[in-house]
Amino acid sequence: MKKIPFYIISGFLGSGKTTFVKRIIDSYSDKYKLGVIQNEFAPSNVDGEELKKSGKNFHLLEINRGSVFCVCLLGDFARSLEKFIDEYQPELLIIEASGLSDTTSVAEVISSGSLSEKMYLASNWCVVDAFNFNKAGLMRQRMGHQIRMADRVLVNKTDLVENADRTVNEIKKINPFARIQKTSFCDAPFYLKDDVVAKFYPDLAKPLARPDVNSMVIKSGKKFEEHALLQFLNKWAPKAYRIKGYANLKNGTVLAVQCVFENVECRLVENNFHPTELVALSDRFTLKEWNRSFKEHVGK
């Protein structure tokens, strides 16, 4: 079985995640066997019932009573997800994460063990509520982390604010490499699986077969010397489709990291309170190799 691309849809409470997932279902449920995982803290899943009313053809896995990204539930989540994959054989997997989720935790789960042989992390999207962005209170830290680890950010509900660019500028400070798009009702173009090839490589007669990509995560409290970080990235970036994340340096600063093949970019960011987190997509090295090299470099 070919590895299944897995898409994370995160965002704070009420940002519009379910609306976005419904748009994805409308666009892709007739093209692929679509699997949707919906996670809520509450014991009942109102949003799951809303998706079921769409009348579209997809398979739904509902996980309530806590976040699947909580360490205490990750094992149960992995077992439920593996059973779901084996039973329905989806071609695309999407998770609508709880608004309080730590999205790198699930990336760690699917990068190791038997799940790593069945799926890979294709993209991490975050939906931001432009109208309530500055009202998150004590949850601002978790919301910031979701933005920090996203590949793409949808700044939603822009029809309710006078100046959405203020929110966009704040997001750029948190994640300077994310692709940011202003939306209303999450009405934004998106491309999944073979549609990515069709959109960005239109001259191809048909989509190329995707190799068995590995998605892998390093999460550590250790800190780099800057020269050691660059040595580490320059060693592995040419072998990866993408490396992204954040690295804490021993001098107290934090660098946002973005690598696409040989191109390595690092930018200084402010107010970091999370550990070093790096995510890679590659079919040329394994998590074990990458992890061993990481330990060698942070130990210098």
N, C-alpha and C positions, 0 to 999 in steps of 0.2 A: 504494500500500500504506500502510495506517495505521501510524503509529509503534508499535513494540513496547515495552511496559513491561519494564524490565530491573531485576532484584532481585539485590542483592549479599548473600550469606550469608558473613560472616567469623567469625573466632573462633580462639583459640589451639589448638595441637595437642591433640587428644583431647577437645575441649570438648563435642562432640555435633553438629557441623555436618551430618554425613552422616545422622544420625538425623532431624534437622529437615528436610533435603532430601527424605528418604523420606516424611515426613508430607505435605509439599507435593505430591509426586508422587501419593501415594494420593488426595489430595483434589481435584487439578486435572487429572490426565492424561486423565480421561474428559470434562472440560468444554471443554478447550482443546488446541490443538496446542502441546505443551510442549517447549521446548528447555532442556537442562541442560548447563552447562559445568562441568567438574570439573578443578581444577588442583592438582597435587601437586609437591613438590620432587623426590620419588623418581622414578626412571625407569620404575617400574611403578605402576599405579594400582589398588590393592586395593579402595579405596572404590568405584571405577567398576564393578568386577566385582560388588560387593555390590548396587549400584543395578540392574544388569542383571538380577539374580536376582528382582527384585520382580515381574516378569511384566507390569508396567504399560506402557502405550503412551506413549513419549516418545523424543525424539532426544537423543543424548549426544555432546558434543564433549569429548574428553579431551586435556588439555595437561599434559605431564609435563616432567621435567628442568628445574625452576626455576619461579619464580613469574611469572605473566603480568603481575604488577604491577611487575616489575623493568624498569627503563628499557630494558635491552638486549633484552628480548623483547616490548615493547609493539607494535612494528611487525608482528612475526609474529602476535601475538595478534589485532590488528585485521584482518589479511588472512584469518586462519583463521575469525574470527567472521563477517566479511562473506560469505565463501564458504558458511558453515554456514547463515546466514539465507537467502541466495539459493536454496540447495538445498532446505531443508526448510520455509521460510515459517512459522516458529513464531508463535504468538499471545502467548506469554509466554516470557520468557527469565530463567533463574536461573543464577547462578554460585556454586559452592561454592569459595571462595578458599582458597589455601594458608594455613596457620596463621601464616605469616611475612609476609603481604601488607600492602602499603600501599594501602589501598582507594581513596584519592583519585586514584591514578594511572590506574586504569581509567576512572574517571569523566571524567577529562580526555580520554582516547582517544575515548570515545563522544560527547563534546560538540563535536568538531570533525571536519572531513573528511566523507567519504561516509557514515560510520556515523551521524552526527548526523541524517541524513535518514531513517534506518530505525528508530531506537530512542531511548529516553530513560531516564534513571535514575529509576525510580519510588520505590525505597526501599533503604536500606542497613541490614541487620540484623547484629547481632553476638551470638554465643553465647559465654557466659562459663562456665567450669568453677568453680563455687563451692568445690568440694573442693580444687582445686589453684591457686586464684587467686593465692596469695602464694608460689607455687613457680616462677614463670616465670624467675627469675634475670635473666640478661642480656637476655632477650627481653621483659622487662616493658615496655620502652619501646615496642616494636612493638605489643604487646597493648593498651597504653594508647591508642595512636593509633587502632587499630581501634574501640575503645569511643568515643573522642572524636568520630569522624565518623559514628557510627551514628544512625539515627532511632529504632531500637528495640533494646533489649538483653534477651536471655533469660538470666537467671541460672539455669543448669542444674545438675543433680545436687544439688539442695537436700535430697534425701532422705539424703545422705551427711554432712551437716554439722548441727551443733547450732544455729547461729545464722547463717542466710543474710543477715540484715539488716546484718551487718557488711560483707559484700561489696557489698550494695546501696548502703550509705552511701558506700563508697569510689568506686563507679561514679558516684554523683551528684556527687562532687567533680570527677571527670574530665569528665563530660558532664551538666550540670544540666538539659538540655532533653530528653534521651532518655526514651522510654517504657520503663520497666523492669518486667519480669515474672519472678517466681520460678517455676521449672519443675522437673519430674523427667522424664527421657527426652524433653525438648523438647516435652512435651505442653501446648501453648498454642494458643489460638485465633489464627488469622491469616486475613487477607482480601486477595485479590489481584484486580486488574483489576475486572470488573463487580461482583464480590462486595462491594467497598468501598462502592459506591453502594447495593446492596441492604441492607447492614448499617446504614449510617449515614443513609440517606435512604429509609426503608421506604415512605413515602407515594407515591413516584414509581411510576407505572404500569410503566415499564420504564427501564433504565439510560440516562442521557444519553450521546449520542455524545461521545467525548473529542476535544478539539481536538488539533492537532499541537503537542504540548508540546515545548519545547526544554529540555534539561538542560545546564547550563554550569558550568564550574569556573574559579575564579581561585586560583592558588597563587603566592605571592610572598614574597620575603625582605624586602620593604619594610615600613615601619611607619607607622601612622597617628598623627596627632593625634586625640584623642578627638572633638573637635567636627567634624573632617573625616569621621571614620567615620560619625557620626550623620547628617551631611548626605548622605553617599553612600547610606546605607541608607534614609533617608526619601525620597530621590529615586526609588529603584528598588523598594522594597517594595510600594507600591500597584500596581505593574505585574506583580508576581510572585505565583504561588501560594504559593511558599515560598522563603525565603533562610535558609541556616543555615551555621554554621561557626565559625571562630575568627579573631580579629584581634589582631595584636601592636601594642601602642601604643608611642609613642616614650618614654613615661615608664617603660618596663620591665614594665608589667603586660600581662595578656592577658584579652580579653573573649570569652566565648562568645556567639554571635549566633543569634537565632531571630526570623524575620520571617514573619508570615502576613498577607498583604495589608497594610493600613496599620499593623498592630500590630507594633512594633519592640521587642524585648527584648534587653538586653545584661547579662550577669552576669560578675563577676570570677571567674576560675579560677586554680588554683595550678599551679606546676611545669610550665610549657609549654616544650617544646624543639623545636617544629615551626614552620614558616613560617606566615604568614597563609594560611588556606584557607577559601574561601567557595564554596558550591554553591547554585545557583538553578534553579528550575523556573518557566518562563514561556512564554507564546505571544505576548507583546507586545514583546519586545526580543530582540536577538541577542547572542551572545558578543562580537562585535566592538564593539558599542555599549557593552556593560557593561564590557569591558576598557578601552576608551578613557576612560570616566568614572572608572574605578578609578585609572588613572594620573594623571588630573587632580587627584583628591582626595588621593592620597598624596603628591603633589608640592607641596601647599600648605604 
